């Protein structure tokens, strides 16, 4: 049942590090395939980031186990200079880029990872600590385009990018969606402890990555807090339940925004959005925020809308409306938001080369002009 939806795939790439979770994924997939009349070709891929001397040996051990299970194996290496800071995030992005490459070589439409219920709970805590919005606290989705991860996009930025890309309804846009590689997390509802028991019963050894307990990394520190939080009732299961409920709420919000965007005629060909400011103030704040982000993503030409910057712009716009400010103008992600004759206007921002007048205005601001500009 875990893998039933994948039975029709021609090939599947499995991300196998050699740790308990991914080793269990490899074993379970091989066992599942053995009971299928027609099953996908499996390719196990190990990523050697070049950060630990043990990584090469661990990849060799994964290769040996893969051969025993009748699964093709490949090792891919992250070459080149490594950053001195943010190494875990950089390694994560590099890993997804390499897995995407492996999927394309194998002609696979899905890459499977072994993220578990415990990983989901840690992700929810991590994003709460960072002050994420609903899209972030929803945690990891079961399926997500691997391009989002290979580009290092946050949940909020990825949603903005999909909003913009979703306007493309032409043949090329549909073809891209049909051929995109998805990252699938089939074990997301499975506790890590259950996977370890499965390996122990099968007599299969696995590696233990010491970086998982390294206190220099935020996720490792949060992992150590989990038993304390669980003793107060905040168990991994309850954190995951929270994520599921928020995901339902997120879907409901998106449905309302989609309906409102359709009524306003937001599409790829629109050049300007004009909204009555009185009507705008009647829209619930969360819906108005998302609708503003949708309009900016549609009209702007500088990439995804960052959620924090969108919130700052929305707050400034609300303050201007409440104060009756006659003039308001901010730019974000290549779009300009302004107030004109009791209307909110969202249009493409002028090119940066043609803004000398704006520069002088910032040196000698009008008394009614907001002084702090939100930049893309």
Secondary structure as a PSIPRED ss2 file (coil, helix, strand):
# PSIPRED VFORMAT (PSIPRED V4.0)

   1 X C   1.000  0.000  0.000
   2 X C   1.000  0.000  0.000
   3 X C   1.000  0.000  0.000
   4 X H   0.000  1.000  0.000
   5 X H   0.000  1.000  0.000
   6 X H   0.000  1.000  0.000
   7 X C   1.000  0.000  0.000
   8 X C   1.000  0.000  0.000
   9 X C   1.000  0.000  0.000
  10 X C   1.000  0.000  0.000
  11 X E   0.000  0.000  1.000
  12 X E   0.000  0.000  1.000
  13 X E   0.000  0.000  1.000
  14 X E   0.000  0.000  1.000
  15 X E   0.000  0.000  1.000
  16 X C   1.000  0.000  0.000
  17 X C   1.000  0.000  0.000
  18 X C   1.000  0.000  0.000
  19 X C   1.000  0.000  0.000
  20 X H   0.000  1.000  0.000
  21 X H   0.000  1.000  0.000
  22 X H   0.000  1.000  0.000
  23 X H   0.000  1.000  0.000
  24 X H   0.000  1.000  0.000
  25 X H   0.000  1.000  0.000
  26 X H   0.000  1.000  0.000
  27 X H   0.000  1.000  0.000
  28 X H   0.000  1.000  0.000
  29 X H   0.000  1.000  0.000
  30 X H   0.000  1.000  0.000
  31 X H   0.000  1.000  0.000
  32 X H   0.000  1.000  0.000
  33 X H   0.000  1.000  0.000
  34 X H   0.000  1.000  0.000
  35 X C   1.000  0.000  0.000
  36 X C   1.000  0.000  0.000
  37 X C   1.000  0.000  0.000
  38 X C   1.000  0.000  0.000
  39 X C   1.000  0.000  0.000
  40 X C   1.000  0.000  0.000
  41 X E   0.000  0.000  1.000
  42 X E   0.000  0.000  1.000
  43 X E   0.000  0.000  1.000
  44 X E   0.000  0.000  1.000
  45 X E   0.000  0.000  1.000
  46 X E   0.000  0.000  1.000
  47 X E   0.000  0.000  1.000
  48 X E   0.000  0.000  1.000
  49 X C   1.000  0.000  0.000
  50 X C   1.000  0.000  0.000
  51 X C   1.000  0.000  0.000
  52 X C   1.000  0.000  0.000
  53 X C   1.000  0.000  0.000
  54 X C   1.000  0.000  0.000
  55 X H   0.000  1.000  0.000
  56 X H   0.000  1.000  0.000
  57 X H   0.000  1.000  0.000
  58 X H   0.000  1.000  0.000
  59 X H   0.000  1.000  0.000
  60 X H   0.000  1.000  0.000
  61 X H   0.000  1.000  0.000
  62 X H   0.000  1.000  0.000
  63 X H   0.000  1.000  0.000
  64 X H   0.000  1.000  0.000
  65 X H   0.000  1.000  0.000
  66 X H   0.000  1.000  0.000
  67 X H   0.000  1.000  0.000
  68 X H   0.000  1.000  0.000
  69 X H   0.000  1.000  0.000
  70 X C   1.000  0.000  0.000
  71 X C   1.000  0.000  0.000
  72 X E   0.000  0.000  1.000
  73 X E   0.000  0.000  1.000
  74 X E   0.000  0.000  1.000
  75 X E   0.000  0.000  1.000
  76 X E   0.000  0.000  1.000
  77 X E   0.000  0.000  1.000
  78 X C   1.000  0.000  0.000
  79 X C   1.000  0.000  0.000
  80 X C   1.000  0.000  0.000
  81 X C   1.000  0.000  0.000
  82 X C   1.000  0.000  0.000
  83 X C   1.000  0.000  0.000
  84 X C   1.000  0.000  0.000
  85 X C   1.000  0.000  0.000
  86 X C   1.000  0.000  0.000
  87 X H   0.000  1.000  0.000
  88 X H   0.000  1.000  0.000
  89 X H   0.000  1.000  0.000
  90 X H   0.000  1.000  0.000
  91 X H   0.000  1.000  0.000
  92 X H   0.000  1.000  0.000
  93 X H   0.000  1.000  0.000
  94 X H   0.000  1.000  0.000
  95 X H   0.000  1.000  0.000
  96 X H   0.000  1.000  0.000
  97 X H   0.000  1.000  0.000
  98 X H   0.000  1.000  0.000
  99 X H   0.000  1.000  0.000
 100 X H   0.000  1.000  0.000
 101 X H   0.000  1.000  0.000
 102 X H   0.000  1.000  0.000
 103 X H   0.000  1.000  0.000
 104 X H   0.000  1.000  0.000
 105 X H   0.000  1.000  0.000
 106 X C   1.000  0.000  0.000
 107 X C   1.000  0.000  0.000
 108 X C   1.000  0.000  0.000
 109 X C   1.000  0.000  0.000
 110 X E   0.000  0.000  1.000
 111 X E   0.000  0.000  1.000
 112 X E   0.000  0.000  1.000
 113 X C   1.000  0.000  0.000
 114 X C   1.000  0.000  0.000
 115 X C   1.000  0.000  0.000
 116 X C   1.000  0.000  0.000
 117 X H   0.000  1.000  0.000
 118 X H   0.000  1.000  0.000
 119 X H   0.000  1.000  0.000
 120 X H   0.000  1.000  0.000
 121 X H   0.000  1.000  0.000
 122 X H   0.000  1.000  0.000
 123 X H   0.000  1.000  0.000
 124 X H   0.000  1.000  0.000
 125 X H   0.000  1.000  0.000
 126 X H   0.000  1.000  0.000
 127 X H   0.000  1.000  0.000
 128 X H   0.000  1.000  0.000
 129 X H   0.000  1.000  0.000
 130 X C   1.000  0.000  0.000
 131 X C   1.000  0.000  0.000
 132 X C   1.000  0.000  0.000
 133 X C   1.000  0.000  0.000
 134 X H   0.000  1.000  0.000
 135 X H   0.000  1.000  0.000
 136 X H   0.000  1.000  0.000
 137 X H   0.000  1.000  0.000
 138 X C   1.000  0.000  0.000
 139 X C   1.000  0.000  0.000
 140 X C   1.000  0.000  0.000
 141 X C   1.000  0.000  0.000
 142 X C   1.000  0.000  0.000
 143 X E   0.000  0.000  1.000
 144 X E   0.000  0.000  1.000
 145 X E   0.000  0.000  1.000
 146 X H   0.000  1.000  0.000
 147 X H   0.000  1.000  0.000
 148 X H   0.000  1.000  0.000
 149 X H   0.000  1.000  0.000
 150 X H   0.000  1.000  0.000
 151 X C   1.000  0.000  0.000
 152 X C   1.000  0.000  0.000
 153 X C   1.000  0.000  0.000
 154 X C   1.000  0.000  0.000
 155 X H   0.000  1.000  0.000
 156 X H   0.000  1.000  0.000
 157 X H   0.000  1.000  0.000
 158 X H   0.000  1.000  0.000
 159 X H   0.000  1.000  0.000
 160 X H   0.000  1.000  0.000
 161 X H   0.000  1.000  0.000
 162 X H   0.000  1.000  0.000
 163 X H   0.000  1.000  0.000
 164 X H   0.000  1.000  0.000
 165 X H   0.000  1.000  0.000
 166 X C   1.000  0.000  0.000
 167 X C   1.000  0.000  0.000
 168 X C   1.000  0.000  0.000
 169 X C   1.000  0.000  0.000
 170 X C   1.000  0.000  0.000
 171 X H   0.000  1.000  0.000
 172 X H   0.000  1.000  0.000
 173 X H   0.000  1.000  0.000
 174 X H   0.000  1.000  0.000
 175 X H   0.000  1.000  0.000
 176 X H   0.000  1.000  0.000
 177 X H   0.000  1.000  0.000
 178 X H   0.000  1.000  0.000
 179 X H   0.000  1.000  0.000
 180 X C   1.000  0.000  0.000
 181 X C   1.000  0.000  0.000
 182 X E   0.000  0.000  1.000
 183 X E   0.000  0.000  1.000
 184 X E   0.000  0.000  1.000
 185 X C   1.000  0.000  0.000
 186 X C   1.000  0.000  0.000
 187 X C   1.000  0.000  0.000
 188 X C   1.000  0.000  0.000
 189 X C   1.000  0.000  0.000
 190 X C   1.000  0.000  0.000
 191 X C   1.000  0.000  0.000
 192 X H   0.000  1.000  0.000
 193 X H   0.000  1.000  0.000
 194 X H   0.000  1.000  0.000
 195 X H   0.000  1.000  0.000
 196 X H   0.000  1.000  0.000
 197 X H   0.000  1.000  0.000
 198 X H   0.000  1.000  0.000
 199 X H   0.000  1.000  0.000
 200 X H   0.000  1.000  0.000
 201 X H   0.000  1.000  0.000
 202 X H   0.000  1.000  0.000
 203 X C   1.000  0.000  0.000
 204 X C   1.000  0.000  0.000
 205 X C   1.000  0.000  0.000
 206 X C   1.000  0.000  0.000
 207 X C   1.000  0.000  0.000
 208 X C   1.000  0.000  0.000
 209 X C   1.000  0.000  0.000
 210 X H   0.000  1.000  0.000
 211 X H   0.000  1.000  0.000
 212 X H   0.000  1.000  0.000
 213 X H   0.000  1.000  0.000
 214 X C   1.000  0.000  0.000
 215 X C   1.000  0.000  0.000
 216 X C   1.000  0.000  0.000
 217 X C   1.000  0.000  0.000
 218 X H   0.000  1.000  0.000
 219 X H   0.000  1.000  0.000
 220 X H   0.000  1.000  0.000
 221 X H   0.000  1.000  0.000
 222 X H   0.000  1.000  0.000
 223 X H   0.000  1.000  0.000
 224 X H   0.000  1.000  0.000
 225 X H   0.000  1.000  0.000
 226 X H   0.000  1.000  0.000
 227 X H   0.000  1.000  0.000
 228 X H   0.000  1.000  0.000
 229 X H   0.000  1.000  0.000
 230 X H   0.000  1.000  0.000
 231 X H   0.000  1.000  0.000
 232 X C   1.000  0.000  0.000
 233 X C   1.000  0.000  0.000
 234 X C   1.000  0.000  0.000
 235 X C   1.000  0.000  0.000
 236 X H   0.000  1.000  0.000
 237 X H   0.000  1.000  0.000
 238 X H   0.000  1.000  0.000
 239 X H   0.000  1.000  0.000
 240 X H   0.000  1.000  0.000
 241 X H   0.000  1.000  0.000
 242 X H   0.000  1.000  0.000
 243 X H   0.000  1.000  0.000
 244 X H   0.000  1.000  0.000
 245 X H   0.000  1.000  0.000
 246 X H   0.000  1.000  0.000
 247 X H   0.000  1.000  0.000
 248 X H   0.000  1.000  0.000
 249 X H   0.000  1.000  0.000
 250 X H   0.000  1.000  0.000
 251 X H   0.000  1.000  0.000
 252 X H   0.000  1.000  0.000
 253 X H   0.000  1.000  0.000
 254 X H   0.000  1.000  0.000
 255 X H   0.000  1.000  0.000
 256 X H   0.000  1.000  0.000
 257 X H   0.000  1.000  0.000
 258 X H   0.000  1.000  0.000
 259 X H   0.000  1.000  0.000
 260 X H   0.000  1.000  0.000
 261 X H   0.000  1.000  0.000
 262 X H   0.000  1.000  0.000
 263 X H   0.000  1.000  0.000
 264 X H   0.000  1.000  0.000
 265 X C   1.000  0.000  0.000
 266 X C   1.000  0.000  0.000
 267 X C   1.000  0.000  0.000
 268 X C   1.000  0.000  0.000
 269 X C   1.000  0.000  0.000
 270 X C   1.000  0.000  0.000
 271 X C   1.000  0.000  0.000
 272 X E   0.000  0.000  1.000
 273 X E   0.000  0.000  1.000
 274 X E   0.000  0.000  1.000
 275 X E   0.000  0.000  1.000
 276 X E   0.000  0.000  1.000
 277 X H   0.000  1.000  0.000
 278 X H   0.000  1.000  0.000
 279 X H   0.000  1.000  0.000
 280 X H   0.000  1.000  0.000
 281 X H   0.000  1.000  0.000
 282 X H   0.000  1.000  0.000
 283 X C   1.000  0.000  0.000
 284 X C   1.000  0.000  0.000
 285 X H   0.000  1.000  0.000
 286 X H   0.000  1.000  0.000
 287 X H   0.000  1.000  0.000
 288 X H   0.000  1.000  0.000
 289 X H   0.000  1.000  0.000
 290 X H   0.000  1.000  0.000
 291 X H   0.000  1.000  0.000
 292 X H   0.000  1.000  0.000
 293 X H   0.000  1.000  0.000
 294 X H   0.000  1.000  0.000
 295 X H   0.000  1.000  0.000
 296 X H   0.000  1.000  0.000
 297 X H   0.000  1.000  0.000
 298 X H   0.000  1.000  0.000
 299 X H   0.000  1.000  0.000
 300 X C   1.000  0.000  0.000
 301 X C   1.000  0.000  0.000
 302 X C   1.000  0.000  0.000
 303 X C   1.000  0.000  0.000
 304 X C   1.000  0.000  0.000
 305 X C   1.000  0.000  0.000
 306 X C   1.000  0.000  0.000
 307 X H   0.000  1.000  0.000
 308 X H   0.000  1.000  0.000
 309 X H   0.000  1.000  0.000
 310 X H   0.000  1.000  0.000
 311 X H   0.000  1.000  0.000
 312 X H   0.000  1.000  0.000
 313 X H   0.000  1.000  0.000
 314 X H   0.000  1.000  0.000
 315 X H   0.000  1.000  0.000
 316 X H   0.000  1.000  0.000
 317 X H   0.000  1.000  0.000
 318 X H   0.000  1.000  0.000
 319 X H   0.000  1.000  0.000
 320 X H   0.000  1.000  0.000
 321 X H   0.000  1.000  0.000
 322 X H   0.000  1.000  0.000
 323 X H   0.000  1.000  0.000
 324 X C   1.000  0.000  0.000
 325 X C   1.000  0.000  0.000
 326 X C   1.000  0.000  0.000
 327 X C   1.000  0.000  0.000
 328 X E   0.000  0.000  1.000
 329 X E   0.000  0.000  1.000
 330 X E   0.000  0.000  1.000
 331 X E   0.000  0.000  1.000
 332 X E   0.000  0.000  1.000
 333 X C   1.000  0.000  0.000
 334 X C   1.000  0.000  0.000
 335 X E   0.000  0.000  1.000
 336 X E   0.000  0.000  1.000
 337 X E   0.000  0.000  1.000
 338 X E   0.000  0.000  1.000
 339 X E   0.000  0.000  1.000
 340 X E   0.000  0.000  1.000
 341 X C   1.000  0.000  0.000
 342 X C   1.000  0.000  0.000
 343 X E   0.000  0.000  1.000
 344 X E   0.000  0.000  1.000
 345 X E   0.000  0.000  1.000
 346 X E   0.000  0.000  1.000
 347 X E   0.000  0.000  1.000
 348 X E   0.000  0.000  1.000
 349 X C   1.000  0.000  0.000
 350 X C   1.000  0.000  0.000
 351 X C   1.000  0.000  0.000
 352 X H   0.000  1.000  0.000
 353 X H   0.000  1.000  0.000
 354 X H   0.000  1.000  0.000
 355 X C   1.000  0.000  0.000
 356 X H   0.000  1.000  0.000
 357 X H   0.000  1.000  0.000
 358 X H   0.000  1.000  0.000
 359 X H   0.000  1.000  0.000
 360 X H   0.000  1.000  0.000
 361 X H   0.000  1.000  0.000
 362 X H   0.000  1.000  0.000
 363 X H   0.000  1.000  0.000
 364 X C   1.000  0.000  0.000
 365 X C   1.000  0.000  0.000
 366 X C   1.000  0.000  0.000
 367 X C   1.000  0.000  0.000
 368 X C   1.000  0.000  0.000
 369 X C   1.000  0.000  0.000
 370 X C   1.000  0.000  0.000
 371 X C   1.000  0.000  0.000
 372 X C   1.000  0.000  0.000
 373 X C   1.000  0.000  0.000
 374 X C   1.000  0.000  0.000
 375 X C   1.000  0.000  0.000
 376 X C   1.000  0.000  0.000
